[in-house]
């Protein structure tokens, strides 16, 4: 009978799911092994320890929310407005699991300086990408910075605000905000 090893990526994905559901303390080797239906011994084949897994989880998260998003936006071509519309659509339709992970990492970063540095790097990469796109719409660097901050604030903040919008749905109001930023 052949031994089948649980792929490294499965541990990382399950770790991200656990992080989104319960924060960094929920990312425990035994709990991940149980969720994957395997023994925890396989974990140590791929990772030296839990901190090594946490680091690779942050690497994967950065890849998902920066590299793959930019690749997807750029792959369809178009001008800066087209790309910003695609970027906004991706950001506002983000998968619930990715949103939970995003919020968990932001919360984690409030208590862990290493995670805070990673989060700052990711946010700076996101802002730099938006600057490049908004910079094609206006040469006014102040205007570019304001539009980037507002767009990013809508992406993050709209998930934290519980206020209603009268007869409008949240997505509709977010869409109107994004239209204003592209005007």
Secondary structure, DSSP 8 states (H G I E B T S, - for coil): -------HHHHHHHHHHHHHHH-GGG--HHHHHHHHTS-GGGHHHH-SSHHHHHHHHHHHHHIIIIIHHHHHHHHT---HHHHHHHHHHHHHT--HHHHHHHHHHHHHHTT-HHHHHHHHHHHHHHHHHHHHHHTTT-S-HHHHHHHHHHHHHHHHHTTT----BTTB-HHHHHHHHHHHHH-
